[in-house]
């Protein structure tokens, strides 16, 4: 169910009609640049991940323990990061990147604790890998300009 829902959302958001209606119609930002294409795909892949992750967090039959806080914190971080990134806030790139880095050990722990068989672990990886990779790619693409800005400081 999670894979199907993520694929439908991914295909819906990545279509030409969606681009022309929202990003393509924007007068304030040029979404056609190579970095902006990466931002767009980071938003799309992580929205699909948020949907699937929500299904894993809410629908999954947990053995109730403290570790439920791990996926809940990741889910909230991804939602906030996607919203900030869609509003073209730098904090969105940082938040998504932190969540994507945090997701690797947290996802491994989740699979170790909750997966019943290898197929579940592979499905988990297949669903979330695009979001994690685009999150890391955004960090690498925007990391150097953000670092230069932070080192230069804000001058009055």
C-alpha positions as CSV (number, residue, x, y, z in Angstrom):
1,X,0.0,0.0,0.0
2,X,2.8,2.4,0.9
3,X,4.7,1.7,-2.3
4,X,1.6,2.2,-4.4
5,X,0.6,5.4,-2.7
6,X,4.1,6.8,-3.0
7,X,4.3,5.9,-6.7
8,X,0.9,7.6,-7.5
9,X,2.0,10.7,-5.6
10,X,5.4,10.7,-7.3
11,X,3.8,10.4,-10.8
12,X,1.2,13.1,-10.0
13,X,3.6,15.6,-8.7
14,X,6.3,15.1,-11.4
15,X,3.9,15.6,-14.3
16,X,4.1,18.5,-16.8
17,X,0.7,19.9,-15.8
18,X,1.8,20.2,-12.2
19,X,5.0,22.0,-13.2
20,X,3.2,24.4,-15.5
21,X,0.5,25.1,-12.9
22,X,2.8,25.8,-10.0
23,X,6.5,26.1,-10.6
24,X,6.3,27.1,-14.2
25,X,3.8,29.9,-13.5
26,X,6.0,31.4,-10.8
27,X,7.2,34.9,-11.7
28,X,9.5,35.4,-8.7
29,X,11.7,32.3,-9.1
30,X,13.1,30.6,-12.1
31,X,12.6,26.9,-11.6
32,X,14.4,25.9,-14.8
33,X,18.0,26.1,-13.5
34,X,19.9,22.9,-12.7
35,X,19.9,23.5,-8.9
36,X,16.2,24.4,-8.9
37,X,15.4,21.2,-10.8
38,X,17.2,19.4,-7.9
39,X,15.1,21.3,-5.4
40,X,11.9,20.4,-7.2
41,X,12.8,16.7,-7.3
42,X,13.9,16.8,-3.6
43,X,10.5,18.2,-2.7
44,X,8.7,15.6,-4.9
45,X,10.7,12.6,-3.6
46,X,10.5,13.6,0.0
47,X,6.7,14.3,-0.2
48,X,6.3,10.7,-1.5
49,X,8.6,9.6,1.3
50,X,6.5,11.5,3.8
51,X,3.3,9.8,2.6
52,X,4.9,6.3,2.8
53,X,6.5,7.1,6.1
54,X,3.2,8.3,7.6
55,X,1.7,4.9,6.6
56,X,4.7,3.1,8.2
57,X,4.4,5.2,11.4
58,X,0.6,5.2,11.8
59,X,-0.5,1.9,10.3
60,X,2.4,-0.3,11.2
61,X,1.8,-2.6,14.1
62,X,4.6,-1.6,16.5
63,X,5.7,-3.4,19.4
64,X,5.3,-0.3,21.6
65,X,8.6,0.9,22.8
66,X,10.4,4.2,23.0
67,X,11.8,3.7,19.5
68,X,8.5,4.9,18.0
69,X,9.9,8.4,18.7
70,X,12.5,7.9,16.0
71,X,10.2,7.6,13.0
72,X,7.8,10.2,14.5
73,X,10.7,12.8,14.8
74,X,11.9,12.0,11.3
75,X,8.4,12.3,9.9
76,X,7.9,15.7,11.5
77,X,11.3,16.9,10.4
78,X,10.7,15.8,6.8
79,X,7.3,17.6,6.7
80,X,8.7,20.8,8.1
81,X,11.7,20.6,5.8
82,X,9.6,20.0,2.7
83,X,7.3,22.9,3.6
84,X,10.3,25.2,4.2
85,X,12.0,24.1,1.0
86,X,8.8,24.7,-1.0
87,X,8.9,28.2,0.3
88,X,12.5,28.4,-0.8
89,X,13.9,28.7,2.7
90,X,17.5,27.6,3.2
91,X,16.6,26.0,6.5
92,X,14.5,23.5,4.5
93,X,17.6,22.2,2.7
94,X,19.4,21.8,6.0
95,X,16.4,20.1,7.8
96,X,15.8,17.7,4.9
97,X,19.6,16.9,4.8
98,X,19.7,16.3,8.5
99,X,16.7,14.0,8.3
100,X,18.2,12.1,5.4
101,X,21.4,11.6,7.2
102,X,19.6,10.6,10.4
103,X,17.3,8.3,8.4
104,X,20.0,5.8,7.5
105,X,20.8,4.6,11.0
106,X,17.2,5.2,12.2
107,X,15.8,3.3,9.2
108,X,18.3,0.5,9.8
109,X,17.2,0.3,13.5
110,X,13.6,0.3,12.5
111,X,14.1,-2.5,10.0
112,X,16.1,-4.5,12.5
113,X,13.4,-4.1,15.2
114,X,10.3,-4.4,13.1
115,X,10.9,-6.2,9.8
116,X,9.5,-9.7,9.7
117,X,11.4,-10.8,6.6
118,X,13.9,-9.5,4.0
119,X,11.2,-8.4,1.6
120,X,10.0,-5.7,4.1
121,X,13.5,-4.4,4.5
122,X,13.9,-4.2,0.7
123,X,10.6,-2.5,0.3
124,X,11.5,0.0,3.0
125,X,14.7,0.8,1.2
126,X,13.1,1.1,-2.2
127,X,10.5,3.5,-1.0
128,X,12.8,5.9,0.9
129,X,16.0,5.7,-1.2
130,X,15.0,8.4,-3.7
131,X,14.1,10.9,-1.0
132,X,17.3,10.2,0.9
133,X,19.5,10.5,-2.2
134,X,17.8,13.8,-3.4
135,X,18.1,15.2,0.2
136,X,21.9,14.4,0.2
137,X,22.3,15.8,-3.3
138,X,20.6,19.0,-2.3
139,X,23.0,19.4,0.6
140,X,26.0,18.8,-1.6
141,X,24.6,21.2,-4.3
142,X,23.8,24.0,-1.8
143,X,26.4,23.2,0.9
144,X,29.2,25.2,-0.5
145,X,27.2,28.4,-1.2
146,X,25.7,28.2,2.3
147,X,29.1,27.6,3.9
148,X,30.5,30.7,2.1
149,X,27.6,32.8,3.2
150,X,28.0,31.6,6.8
151,X,31.7,32.2,6.8
152,X,31.3,35.7,5.4
153,X,28.8,36.6,8.0
154,X,26.1,39.2,7.8
155,X,27.5,42.7,7.6
156,X,25.4,45.8,8.2
